Amino acid sequence: MGQKVNPIGIRLGITRDWVSKWYAGKKQFPAHVHTDFRVRAFLRKRLAEASVSRIHLERAAKKVNITIQTARPGIVIGKKGEDIEKLRQETAKLLGMAVTDVRLNIAEIRKPELDRSWSPTASRSRSKSA
């Protein structure tokens, strides 16, 4: 019996990048990890029909950059950017930060069927119910 190694942990920094990039001391570290988890859960729930593949968080000096990789960026942004502004305000409230310190970037996945993190189950269930 060999040693069991997490496949994500073995690839970090080599072929796969971290999903959160920030540094914190001992006292702030657990709070940042918990907040990152809550933000990801909130965004996945809120953007369930947008086919979100990945959510990257970067913290730098009291500012947060969140990159959402999605196959359907039009659903995330909304008409004239209204939905993205609402999402930005709700995310800032969840993080306990000012709206000006939270930045949301939307990245489109050109070929979602080739993306390993994308799941077509959300689009299938939507098409069956329609």
HUNORJO-V564271 format. One record per residue. RES is the residue in one letter. OMEGA is omega in whole degrees, 0 to 359 (NA if undefined). Layout:
RES&OMEGA, RES&OMEGA
This chain:
M&182, G&178, Q&180, K&183, V&178, N&183, P&178, I&181, G&181, I&183, R&183, L&179, G&180, I&180, T&182, R&183, D&177, W&178, V&174, S&179, K&176, W&177, Y&177, A&177, G&182, K&184, K&184, Q&186, F&181, P&179, A&179, H&180, V&180, H&179, T&177, D&179, F&180, R&179, V&179, R&179, A&179, F&182, L&178, R&179, K&182, R&183, L&183, A&182, E&182, A&180, S&180, V&180, S&182, R&175, I&179, H&177, L&175, E&177, R&177, A&173, A&175, K&174, K&182, V&173, N&179, I&178, T&180, I&177, Q&186, T&177, A&183, R&184, P&180, G&178, I&180, V&185, I&180, G&180, K&178, K&177, G&182, E&183, D&181, I&178, E&176, K&179, L&178, R&179, Q&180, E&178, T&177, A&178, K&179, L&179, L&183, G&182, M&175, A&181, V&181, T&181, D&180, V&180, R&179, L&176, N&179, I&178, A&181, E&173, I&185, R&180, K&185, P&180, E&178, L&181, D&184, R&183, S&184, W&180, S&182, P&184, T&180, A&181, S&178, R&181, S&179, R&183, S&178, K&183, S&182, A&NA
